[in-house]
């Protein structure tokens, strides 16, 4: 019985240590840059006519400059593609086509 309790405590202790480690590593590895995020939004989103395109670009700025922990090269390319080609989108159909094309170029397994 004591052995089971001791093993349970060890499991809880190791789990706690691992969770703390992940939090510390995550906070160190994330490179949050609020100024770059704001610049990204002002540069890319300010003149957009389609609201879906504006939302996608705002999210792209957020992922690139705020929530960029474990951002893969494919994801970075995808978000940069959105920022490059969506500012010209004036209709939702165009926005969806650009999003699909960026996805196929950067995230698709069948490139």
N, C-alpha and C positions, 0 to 999 in steps of 0.2 A: 504494500500500500504506500509506504513512504517512497519507494522507488518510483511509482507512478506519479506521485505528487511532485517529486524532484524533477522528473522528466518533463512534466507539464510546465513547471517553472522555467526550466531551461529553454523550452520551446518559446514560451512567452517572452523571455529575455532576449533570445536571438531574433525573434520577430521584431521586437521593439528596436533593437540595435540596427537591424537592416532598414527599417522604415526611417529612422533618424538619418541613417547614411544616405538614403535616397533623397531625402529632403535637402540635406546639406549639399550633395552633389548637384541636385537640380537647381538650387539657388546659386551655386557657383557657376554652373555651365550655361545658364540662361544669360543672354547678353541683351538685357532690356535697354533700349535707347529711345526714350520718350521724344527727344528733340528730332531724331531721324523719323520717327513715326509721324509726328506732326508735319514735318516737311513733306513726307510722302503723301499724306492726305491732301495737303494744300496744293502740291504739285500735280497730282493725278486726278483727284476727285472733284476739285472745285468747278470745273467747266462741264462736267458730264450731264447729259440730258436724261439718260435712262436710269431710273432708280435702282434697277437690278445691277447694272454695271457699277453704280456708285457703291452699292453694298458689297459687291464682290471685291472691288478695289480697296475699300476700307478694311475688309477682312484680310486681304493680301498684305496691306501695310501692317496690320496688327500681327500677322503671323511672321512677317519678316523682321520686325523691329521690337515687338513686345513679347509675344508668346512663341519664341523661336527655339525653345528647348527641344532637342532631338529633331530638328528640321533637316530632312534629307536633301541631298543635292537635287533630286527630282522635284521635290516640293518647292524648293527655292526657285528652280527654273520655271515651274508652273506659275508661281505667284508673280515672278518677274514678267512672264509672258502676258499675264492678265493686265499688269500695270502698263505694259508697252502698247497693247492693242485695244484695250477697252475704252480709253478716253474718247475715241472717235465714234463709239457706238451711240446711235440715236434711237434705236428701236430694240425692243426686247429680243426679237428674232436674231438680230446681229449679235447681241450680247451672248445669247445661248450658243450660237455658232462659234464665236471666238472662244468661249469657255470650253466647249467640246474639243476644238482644235488644239488649244493649249494643253488640255488633258491628254490628248492622243500623243502629242509631241514629247511631253515630259513625264507623264505618269503611267502611260499604258504599258502593259506587259508585252504587247504585240507591236512594238515600234519597228 
